[in-house]
C-alpha cells in the first residue's frame, strides 16, 4: 500500500536509457527499502506537539516584549519571533505535503492555522510548491529557484542585476513571488483561482486561502488603525521581515550550489532532479526550525514527516554515495559563497552547473 502511494506521487521516477536501466546506480525503490517503514508513518500527536510548541513560544515572546518594554530588547525579539514565524511555516509545510497526518482535513486545518497568521495563502502556496517538488532540478519546468541562462543573465538590465545579486534582493523576494509568481515563467498570482499555477478543480481551495489571508490583512489593518503604525512595526512587521529573510535564505541555500547539476529535456527525471539539492547545517537552530536543513531525503520522499528525515538520511547515505551532498559550513559562509559564484547556467546542454559572473563572454 505504501509503495503504491509513494510511486503515485513521483512522476518520471526512473528514466530508461539504451540498456533499459536508469543512469543512476540505484532506484527510488532501493532507497525506500533501506528506510525503516516507521519513517513513512506520521504521528498526529507528535505533529501537533510541534505546532502547539511553536505557537506557545510565539505567545511567550509576545508576552516577554510587552512586559519588558525595553528598546534594547526589540532587535532580539524581532530576530527570535521572526525565527519562530519561520518554524511555524515549516509545520504548515508538512501539512502541505500531507506528512503532518494522513487526515486531509487536519492537514488543511493546521496548514491554515500555521500559514495564515504569517500571511501565506496555504493552498496557493501548497499547490505551487507541489509543482516545484515534481520538477526539482529541471531548468524548463521547475516552478521556483531555477537559474537564469547565460543569455538571459547578460540581457538583464543593470538595475535588476543590482537588486537581485548585489543588494541582496534575493532575500526579500518572497512577498513579491506570492503576487507575481516566478520570474521567467508565465505570471501567476497565488491569490487568484484563475492563475495558471492552478487547475480548475483547485478553485475553491485557492479561494478559501485567499479569503482567510484577506481577513488576516484586515485584522492587521484594524490593529494599525487602533494602535498606530509603530505598534504594527514593533509587534508584527519587523518579525515578519525576519521570517521573509529566513524563507528566502533557506530555499536559496537548498537549491543554489556550484556543484549541484541542473537538467534539460530528456536528461531530467524525478529521482535525478530530486538529488539536485543539498543538506545544510544551521547549528543551534536545527531543532528550532524542525531540521529543515535535512533536505535531500525530503525531496526524495515528499510525504515523510520532518521528524523522521534524519533517520531516513542516515539510512540512504550509503546507497547514495557521492550523489548525497551536504555542507557543514556555516550558513553565512555558504550563502556568500553561492551568492558570489552562482549567477547563471549555460544556454545549452542537458546537464549544466551554475557559473560565476566573472566568466568572460
N, C-alpha and C positions, 0 to 999 in steps of 0.2 A: 504493500500500500504506500509506504513512504517513498519507495523508489519511483513509483509512477508519479507521485506528486512532485518529486524533485525534477524528474525529466521533463514534465509538462511545463515547468516554469523556465526552462532554459532553451531558447531557440538555437539551432545550429550547434548543438553541443559537441559534435565531432565531425570534422571535415575529412572525407576520404580523399586520398591522393592516388597516384598511379598504382601503387601497390595495394590499394584498398584499405590502408591503415591511416590513422591520424598522424600528422607530422610531429605531434608531441609523443614522448615515450610513455605516456600514461593517459588514462581516460578519466572522465568525471566519475565513473563508477569505481575505478581504482581508488580515487581519493575518498569517496563516500564510504567505501568498505573499510578504510583504515580508521575511521572515526567511530567512537562509541555511539551506539544508536541513541543513547540518552541525550546526546548533544542536540538532536533534532526535536526534542520534546520541550516545549515551553511550559513553565510553571506559572499559573495565574498568580499564585500567592507571591512568588519571588518577583515576578514582573511588576505587580502592584506595589511591592515594597520599595522598589526603586522610584516609582512615580511619587509615592507619598513621602519618601525621604527627600526628594528634590523640592517638592512644594513646601515641605516643613522647613527646610533650610532657607528657602526664599523668604518665607514668612518670618523666620528668626532674624534674617538680615534686615528686613524692613523694620522690625521692632528695634533692633540694635541702633540703626541710624536715626530713628525717631527719638529714642531715649537719650543717646549720647549727644546728638545735635552739635557735634564739633566739626568745624570746617576741615580740619586735617584728616578726619575720618572719611570724608566724602570720596576721595580718589580710591581709597581702599575698598569702600562699599561698592563703588561703581565696578571695579575690577572683579570683586568676588560675586556680586549679583549678576553681572553680565556673563560670568563663567557658569553660574547656576542656570541662567536662561538657556545657555548652550547645552548644559546637561539635560535640562528638561526637553529640549529639542531632540536629543538622542533617544529619549524614551518614546517620543512621538514617531521617531524614525523607525523604531522597532514595530510600532503599530502599523506604519505604512507598509512594511514588508510582510505583515502577518506573522511576525515572530514574537510578538508580545503575548499572544494567546491564539488558540485555534478557533476562538469565537469572533466572528466578523463584527458583530455588534459591539463587543467590548473593545476591539481594536479601534473601531471608529469613534467610540465614546472617549476613550482615553487619548486617542490621537488628537481629537478636537480640544480636549481639556488641556493637553500639553502644548499644542501649537497655537491655538487662538490667542492666548494671553501674550504671546511673543510675536504676534502679527504674521503668522504663517498660515496661509489658506491650506488646511490639511489635505483635502482631496486633490486640489490643484497641484500642490507640491508632490503628493504621493504618486500621481499619475505620471508627471514628467520625470520624476526620479526613477520610476519603473523603466521608462524608456532609456534613461541613462544606463541603468544596470544591464538591460538587454543588449546594449550596443557599446559597452565599455571598450575603449581602445580602437574603435572604428572612426577614422577621421571623417568619413562621409555621413555617418548616421548617429554618432554619439550626441546626446542632447545638451550636454554641458561640459565645460572644462576641456574641450578639444583644442588642439593647437591651430594657429594660423599657418597657412602655407607661406613659403618664402615670398612668392609674388604678391600675396595679399599683404604681408607684412611691409614690404617695400612700398606698396601703394597707399598704405595707411597714412593719413595726414599727421604732420609732426605733433600737433596738439593732442591728438588721440593717443599717439605713442607715448607722449609725455605723461598724460593722465593714467594710462594703463600700465606703463612699465617704469616710469621714473617717479611719479607722485604716489606710488602705492595704491593706485585706484583699484587694483585687483582685490584689495582688502575691504573695499566698501561697495562692491558691485551687487550684493545680494538683493537689496530692495528694488533696484532698477531691473534686475533679472526677473523678479516676480511680475513686473508690469509689462515687460517687453519680450521676455524670452532670451535666448542666447544670441549673441552676435553671429553673423554669417549664416543664420538659419532663418526660416520663414518666421516673421514676428508672431508672437503668441503670448497673450496675457494669461496668467494663472488664475485670473478672476472671472474670465468670460467663458461661458459654456460653449460659445461658438468658435473659440480659439482652435487653431489646427493642432494644438497639443492634445486635444481630447476627442474621443469617439462620441457619436450621438447618444449612445447608451449611458454615457457618464455625465450627461447634462445635469441631472438633479443632485448628484454628488458635488459637482463643482458649484452649483448654485447654493447648496446648503453651506459649504465652507465659506463662500463669499459673503453670504448674509451674516454669518457669525463673525467674520473678520470685520465687516462694516459695523456691527454692534460694538465690537471692541474699540474700534476707532472712535465711535460716537461716545463711548464711555470715557475715553481719554480726553476727548473734546470737552465733555462735561466737567471733568476734573480741572482742566485748564481754565474753563470759564469760572469755576468756583474758587480756585486757589491761585491761578496765575501761571504764567509760562515758567517761572523759576521753579515752581513746585513740580511741574511736569519734567523739566530738565533734570532736577535733582533726583527724583524718585523713579523716573522711567526712561527718558531719552538717553541719558548717559549710559546706564546699564545696557540698554538696547543696542547702542552703538558698539559696545564691547562684544555683545553677542554676535553682531554682524561681522565684526573682525574675526571672531572665532570660526564662524561657519565658512567664511571665505578662506581663511588661513588653512584650516584643516582640509578642506576639499582641495585646495591648491596643492598642499603637500602630498596628498594621496595620489595625485594624478600628474604631477609635474616633477620629473627627474630625468637627467640627461641619458640614462641608460634604460629608460622604460620605452619599449617599442610601441609604435602606432601602426595600424594596418589599413590597407585599402583593398576593396574588391574581394576577389577570391582568396586573398591571403588571410582574411579575417574569419574567425568563427568564435562562438561564445567562450569556450574554455580558454582559448589562447588570448582573447581580449580581456577576459576576467583576470588574467595574470599580469596585465599591464597596470599594476598598482604596487604600492609599497607599504610595508608596516613602518610606523614611526613610534618613537619613544617620547612621550610627553611628560616624563618624570613624575613629579609629585601629583599631578592631576590625572594620571592614567585612570585611577579609580573614580575620581570625581566625575569625569565625563564618560564613564562606563566603557572604558577600554576601546574607544572608537579607533584608536591607533592600530588595532588588530584588524587590518583592512583586507588583506589578501583572502583569508578564509571567508570573510563576509561577502566579497564579490563572487566567490565560487558558490557559496551556499547562502542564498539571499534570505531564506526563511529560518535561519538559525538564530536563536536568541543571543544577545550580546554577551551574556554571562557564560556562554559555552564556547566562545570563539577562541579563547586562549588554549583550552584543551584541544579543540579541533586543529588549531595551528600546529601544536606540538606533534599531533598525530600525522599530519600530512607533510611536514617538512622533510622527512627522509625520502618521501616519494617525489616531491617537487625538486629537491636538489637545488641546482643553480637557477631554476625557474622561480624560486622563492626569493623575494627581495625584502630586506629590512635595513633600516638605518638606525644606529644608536646615537647619532649626532644630536645635539640639542636642536629643538625645533627652530630656534633663531638662526643657527648656522645653516640648517637645511634650507630654510626659507631663502636666505640671502644667496646661497649657492645656486639654487634653482632659479631664483628671480633674476640673477645676472646671466645665467647660461642658457636658459630655456626661453627662446623667443619665437621660433618658428620651426617648421619641418620642410623638407624638400617638396617641390611641386609634384614630383613623380616618384614612383617606387611603391611596391607592395608592402614593404616593411621599412619604416623610417624612424628617425630619432630626432629629438629636439636639437636645434643648433643655436649658436650664440649670435648676437647681433654683430659680433666682431668679424664674422666671415666676410671676405671680400666678394664683390659681385663678379 
